Amino acid sequence: MIANLISLPVMLILSVLQMTAVSRIILINGSADLVLLAVAAWGVREKGENVYIWALVGGLLISITTAMPFLSPVIPYLGTAFLSRVFQKRLWQSPILALIITVVVGTLLQHFIYIVLLQFTEVNIGLVESLGNVTIPSLLLNFFFLFPVYVLINDIGKWITPEEVYE
C-alpha cells in the first residue's frame, strides 16, 4: 500500500527532472527517459504487482507535459512494467541483466509506438531516420542514467519494504 502512495511523489520528481534537466542533455536528437527507467527498475526490484500503478502514474504525468497525443505515454510505460515483471521472474538471480534487457526492449517499444502514433497523426517521419537519430541515442542516454536511477529506486524500495532479518 505504501509503495502505491509513494509512487506519486517519486514519479512527480522524476518527471520534473526529466522535463527540466535531463531533457537538456541531448545526444543527436535523443534524450533519456527517467520515468521509463524508474518503472523498469521498480518492476525488476519489486515482488508485487504495484509496478503497474507506478507505470500508470508516470504515464499520466508525462501525458500532461508531452506534445504526444494524450495518454500515449501510458502504453509504453505499462508495456515496460509488464516486460520488467516477465524478465524479473525469468532472470530472478540476475536483476541487473533483467533490468538491462527491460530497458532495451522498453525503449525500443516506446519509440516504435511513438513512431506509429506520429504516422497516424500525419507527421512524416522515416523509420530508419528516427531509429538512427532518436532511438539509438536515447538508448545510449538511458544506459547512462540506468544505474543511478536503479540505485535510487532500490534505496526507496528498501526504505518502504525493509528486508526481514533471519536469526
Summary of the structure (lengths in Angstrom):
residues: 167
radius of gyration: 15.7
end to end distance: 27.1
largest distance: 62.8
contacts: 535
relative contact order: 0.17
helix: 75%
strand: 1%
